């Protein structure tokens, strides 16, 4: 489930990035790289788990699947948080700087 969650997040993010390809103002490419990296990591993990478990790999317990789903969603949320922090630091549209300068003037 972690692999599927990360791959779906990577695909959605890549589609959003591709639609806005010439304009990389929101730094969506960084988010794509994080999700594709996580997908690659879990693909390698799945290959090694299959090599170890063989047939049992395809019949996981429901509790294990739920735990993997929570882990995958946690990684997607953490990726979004990291992306938001990068976005706030870079401030491509100047929103944070404008808000801070407005507070100083008031």
MODELLER restraints for C-alpha pairs under 7 A, 6 or more apart:
rsr = mdl.restraints
at = mdl.atoms
rsr.add(forms.Gaussian(group=physical.xy_distance, feature=features.Distance(at['CA:1:A'], at['CA:65:A']), mean=6.23, stdev=0.5))
rsr.add(forms.Gaussian(group=physical.xy_distance, feature=features.Distance(at['CA:1:A'], at['CA:68:A']), mean=5.35, stdev=0.5))
rsr.add(forms.Gaussian(group=physical.xy_distance, feature=features.Distance(at['CA:1:A'], at['CA:69:A']), mean=5.20, stdev=0.5))
rsr.add(forms.Gaussian(group=physical.xy_distance, feature=features.Distance(at['CA:1:A'], at['CA:72:A']), mean=6.87, stdev=0.5))
rsr.add(forms.Gaussian(group=physical.xy_distance, feature=features.Distance(at['CA:2:A'], at['CA:42:A']), mean=6.91, stdev=0.5))
rsr.add(forms.Gaussian(group=physical.xy_distance, feature=features.Distance(at['CA:2:A'], at['CA:68:A']), mean=5.32, stdev=0.5))
rsr.add(forms.Gaussian(group=physical.xy_distance, feature=features.Distance(at['CA:2:A'], at['CA:69:A']), mean=5.76, stdev=0.5))
rsr.add(forms.Gaussian(group=physical.xy_distance, feature=features.Distance(at['CA:2:A'], at['CA:71:A']), mean=6.45, stdev=0.5))
rsr.add(forms.Gaussian(group=physical.xy_distance, feature=features.Distance(at['CA:2:A'], at['CA:72:A']), mean=4.29, stdev=0.5))
rsr.add(forms.Gaussian(group=physical.xy_distance, feature=features.Distance(at['CA:3:A'], at['CA:39:A']), mean=5.67, stdev=0.5))
rsr.add(forms.Gaussian(group=physical.xy_distance, feature=features.Distance(at['CA:3:A'], at['CA:42:A']), mean=5.28, stdev=0.5))
rsr.add(forms.Gaussian(group=physical.xy_distance, feature=features.Distance(at['CA:3:A'], at['CA:43:A']), mean=6.43, stdev=0.5))
rsr.add(forms.Gaussian(group=physical.xy_distance, feature=features.Distance(at['CA:5:A'], at['CA:72:A']), mean=5.48, stdev=0.5))
rsr.add(forms.Gaussian(group=physical.xy_distance, feature=features.Distance(at['CA:5:A'], at['CA:73:A']), mean=6.78, stdev=0.5))
rsr.add(forms.Gaussian(group=physical.xy_distance, feature=features.Distance(at['CA:6:A'], at['CA:35:A']), mean=5.87, stdev=0.5))
rsr.add(forms.Gaussian(group=physical.xy_distance, feature=features.Distance(at['CA:6:A'], at['CA:38:A']), mean=6.31, stdev=0.5))
rsr.add(forms.Gaussian(group=physical.xy_distance, feature=features.Distance(at['CA:6:A'], at['CA:39:A']), mean=5.24, stdev=0.5))
rsr.add(forms.Gaussian(group=physical.xy_distance, feature=features.Distance(at['CA:6:A'], at['CA:72:A']), mean=6.35, stdev=0.5))
rsr.add(forms.Gaussian(group=physical.xy_distance, feature=features.Distance(at['CA:6:A'], at['CA:76:A']), mean=6.84, stdev=0.5))
rsr.add(forms.Gaussian(group=physical.xy_distance, feature=features.Distance(at['CA:7:A'], at['CA:36:A']), mean=6.97, stdev=0.5))
rsr.add(forms.Gaussian(group=physical.xy_distance, feature=features.Distance(at['CA:7:A'], at['CA:39:A']), mean=5.52, stdev=0.5))
rsr.add(forms.Gaussian(group=physical.xy_distance, feature=features.Distance(at['CA:9:A'], at['CA:35:A']), mean=6.52, stdev=0.5))
rsr.add(forms.Gaussian(group=physical.xy_distance, feature=features.Distance(at['CA:10:A'], at['CA:32:A']), mean=5.69, stdev=0.5))
rsr.add(forms.Gaussian(group=physical.xy_distance, feature=features.Distance(at['CA:10:A'], at['CA:35:A']), mean=4.87, stdev=0.5))
rsr.add(forms.Gaussian(group=physical.xy_distance, feature=features.Distance(at['CA:10:A'], at['CA:36:A']), mean=5.54, stdev=0.5))
rsr.add(forms.Gaussian(group=physical.xy_distance, feature=features.Distance(at['CA:13:A'], at['CA:32:A']), mean=5.64, stdev=0.5))
rsr.add(forms.Gaussian(group=physical.xy_distance, feature=features.Distance(at['CA:14:A'], at['CA:32:A']), mean=5.84, stdev=0.5))
rsr.add(forms.Gaussian(group=physical.xy_distance, feature=features.Distance(at['CA:17:A'], at['CA:28:A']), mean=5.70, stdev=0.5))
rsr.add(forms.Gaussian(group=physical.xy_distance, feature=features.Distance(at['CA:17:A'], at['CA:29:A']), mean=6.30, stdev=0.5))
rsr.add(forms.Gaussian(group=physical.xy_distance, feature=features.Distance(at['CA:25:A'], at['CA:92:A']), mean=6.06, stdev=0.5))
rsr.add(forms.Gaussian(group=physical.xy_distance, feature=features.Distance(at['CA:26:A'], at['CA:87:A']), mean=6.84, stdev=0.5))
rsr.add(forms.Gaussian(group=physical.xy_distance, feature=features.Distance(at['CA:26:A'], at['CA:92:A']), mean=6.91, stdev=0.5))
rsr.add(forms.Gaussian(group=physical.xy_distance, feature=features.Distance(at['CA:31:A'], at['CA:79:A']), mean=6.75, stdev=0.5))
rsr.add(forms.Gaussian(group=physical.xy_distance, feature=features.Distance(at['CA:31:A'], at['CA:83:A']), mean=6.08, stdev=0.5))
rsr.add(forms.Gaussian(group=physical.xy_distance, feature=features.Distance(at['CA:34:A'], at['CA:79:A']), mean=6.70, stdev=0.5))
rsr.add(forms.Gaussian(group=physical.xy_distance, feature=features.Distance(at['CA:49:A'], at['CA:57:A']), mean=6.97, stdev=0.5))
rsr.add(forms.Gaussian(group=physical.xy_distance, feature=features.Distance(at['CA:50:A'], at['CA:57:A']), mean=5.62, stdev=0.5))
